Amino acid sequence: MKYTASKLPANIHPEARIGKNVIIEPFSTVYKDVIIGDGSWVGPNAVIMDGARIGKNCKIFPGAIISAIPQDLKFKGEETTAEISDNTVIREYVTLHRGTEANHKTTVGSNCLIMANVHIAHDCMVGNHCVIAGGSGLAGHVTIDDYAILEGWVGVQQFVRIGTHAFISGGSGVRKNVPPFVRAARDPLCYMGINSIGLRRRGFSEETISHIEEIYRMLYLRTNNITQALSVIELEFPATPEKQIITKFIRESTKGIIRGPYLSNEYSA
């Protein structure tokens, strides 16, 4: 079966496992321990290294490097992977490194858009339907939940988690966890309201959006004590999936969460 789109060569290891209707453009390199799913496209001058696991109908643009070894001094050459799920687009010059012994893999979910010059370090876990804009960088062990959006040139510190449907303003430095459904901006990064535009686009009802807003008013505007606010929310607010997502996220945030808009210090969970 032919994998290249023209008569010019691509360097494809004969033992790489490549699905049906895959196009690998000239001057790209595909290493031995690689899986590429049906219908995917690899642009010219991309490098797909050992440990890459690429799903169906993905697009890897020119200059991207997938599954290079991690930039971690603790890495000892263990067998790990970098995994990209179906229908995800990896734009020009993205670097996606494989995992270490800690997680054994780095993952990017399905239907994501990873824009040009993004770096995703070892052991990161990016969910489904995420957008990471150009120039952003994730340090090791970062978790980004489904539908989160990072604007351009966002830097995320290691072990940070960004919640589902969160929106991070461009140029931000993320040093604390960002709860679900919120907009975050300023320096240092803080809560700026909920991501109501994104939620409406994704079909959330006005009632649900208002409910989420009330939860965050209690957390950020009506008290300075997160523990007390959580107790009030759990006792007095109606039981909804959104409340469960928010309270669980905050209780599990041992690293702490971003501060409110009027406080000089960052919150701790």
N, C-alpha and C positions, 0 to 999 in steps of 0.2 A: 504494500500500500504506500502511496506517495503522501508525504506530509508537508512538503514545501509548496509554496504558492507560485514559484517561478523556477527557472532553470538555474538560478544562482543558489549556491549551497547554504544549507544550515548544518550545523554540527550536532547530530542527534545520535546519542549512544544507542546501539542496536538492542540493548536490553531495557531501555526505557519503555514503559507501558503507556501507549498512546491510543486514545479511543478513536471512534469513527468520525470522519468529517472534521478532523482537526487540521488547522492551517498553521504551519510554522514558517514564518517569513525568513528571507535570506539573512545570513550572518548571525542568527541566534544560536545559542548553545543549550543543549538539553543533556543533562548528566544521566548516569546509569539508574540510580535509585529515584526515579521520578514517575509519577502517575499524572496523566492529563486526561480529563474526561471528554466525552463526545461533544463535538461542536465548538470546542474552544479555539481561540485565536491567539497566537503568540507573535507579536510584532517583531520587526527587525532589530537586531542587536540586543535582544533580551537574553538574560542568563537564568536558566532554571536549574538549580543545583540539587545535589543529593538531598533527599528528604522532602522534596516538594510534592505536595498532594493537591492537585488542582481539579476542581469539579467540572461539571458540564457547563457549556455555553459561557465560559469566562473569557475575558479579554485582557491580555497582558500587553501593555503598550511598549514602544521602543525604549531601551535603556533600563528597564526594570530588572532588578536582581532579586530573585525569589529563593529563599532557603540557604542563604550564606550562613556560615557558622557564626554563633553569637559573639558580640563584643563583650565578653564576660571573662574575667581572669580565672574564674572557677571552672570554666568549661574545660573538660578533659578529653574531648573527642567522642563522647557518648552518642549513640544513635538516637537522633531525635528528628522531628518533622516540622515543617511549616505548611499549614493546611488552609486552603481557600475553597469555600463552598460555592455552589452553583450560582451562575448569573452575576458574578461579581466582576467589577471593572477595576483593574489596576493600571493607573496612568503612568506617564513617562517618569523614569528615574526613581520610582518607588523602591525602597529597600525593605525587605521583609525577612527577618532573620529567624532561623529555626530555634527550637527550645533548648533548654538545658536539663540537667538531671532533676531540677526542681519540679517542672511541669511536663517535661518530655515533648512539649509541642507549643507552637505559636499558632493561633487560629484566627481566621477572618471568616465571618459567616456568609450567608447567601444574600444576594441582591444589594451588596454594598458598592459604594463608589469611593475609592481611595485615590485622591487627586495627586497631581505631579509633585515629586520631590518629598513625599511623606516618608518618614522612617517609622517602622514598627519593629520594636526590639524583641528580644527573646522572651518567651513565656507570656506574651500578651494574649488576651482573649477579646476579640472584637465580635460583637453580636451580629444579628441580621439587620438589614436595611439601614446600616450606618453610613454616614457621610463624613469623611475626614478630608478637609480642604488643604490646598497646596502649602507645602513648607512646614506642616505640623509634624511633631515628633513625639512618639510614645516611648518612654524609658521602659526597662524591663518590668514584667509582672503587672502591667496595667490591665484593668478590665473595663471594657466599654459595653454597656448593655444595649439591647435592641433599640433601633430608631434614634439613637443619639446622633447629634450633629456637632462637629467641631469646625469652626471657621478657620481661615488661614493662619499659619504661624502660631498655632497653639502648642505650648510645651507642657507635657504631662509627666510629673515626677513618678518615680518607680513606686509600685504597689498601690497607686491611686485607683479608685473605681469611679466611673461616671455612670449615673443611673439612666434607666430607660427614658426615652423621649426628652432627655436634657439637651440644652443648646448652650454652647460655649462661644463667647464672642472672640473675634479674631485678635491675635496677639497676646492672648492670656497665658499666664503661668498657672498651672493647676497643681497645687501642693496638698490639697485636702480633697476628700471625697465630695462629689457633686450629686446631690439627691435627685431622684427621678422627677421628671416633668418640669424642671425649673430652667430659667434663663440665668446665666452667670456671666458677669463682666466685671470691669474695673481692675485696679491693682492696689492692694491684693484682691484676688478674685472674691466676689461676694454674690449673694442672692439678689437678683433684680426683678423678681416676679416669676410667674410660671410661663411656660412655652405655649401660650394659648393659641398662637397662630399655627404652630406645628400640630397641636392637638386637634384643632378644627380641620386642618387638611387631612388628618388621618381618621376623621369620622367620629371624634368624641363629641358627645352631646353637650349643650350649654349647661345643663344641670350637673353633669360630671365635672366639667371645667370649673364651675363655681364651687363644687365640693372640694376639689383639689386646692383652689385658691384659699378657701377657709382653713384647710389644714395648715397651709404654709403661713397664713396670717397668725395662727396660734403658735407655730414654731418660731417665727422670725420677728413678728411685730408686737405680740401681746405679752411676751415674757422673755427674759434673758436666760432662762433655765430650760435646757432641752429636755432633761429628765422629767420635770414637772409638766412641760407641754405635751410630751408623749403620753403621760398618765391621763391628762384631760382628754386628749384625742381618742385614746383607746376606750375611755369610759363614756364619753358624751357624744362622740361623732358616730353616725350610722356605719354599720359594717359594709364595706365595699371592697372590691378588689384593689382599687387605687389606694385606699387607706392601708390595706395590708402590705402593698408594695412599699409604700413610703415608710411606715413604721418599722418594717423588717429591715429595710436598707439602713436606716439610721441606727437601729440597735446593733447591727452587725458592723458598723463603721468604727472599728477600733482606732483607725487613723484620724478620726474626726471628720467633721463636715465643714464646708465653707461657711464663712461668717454671714451675718445679716447685713443689710445695707447701711445701718447707722452705728455699727459697733467697730471699735478699733482693734479688737482681738478676734481671732478665729475661734469658732465653736469647737468644742470637743463633744463627742457623742456621750 
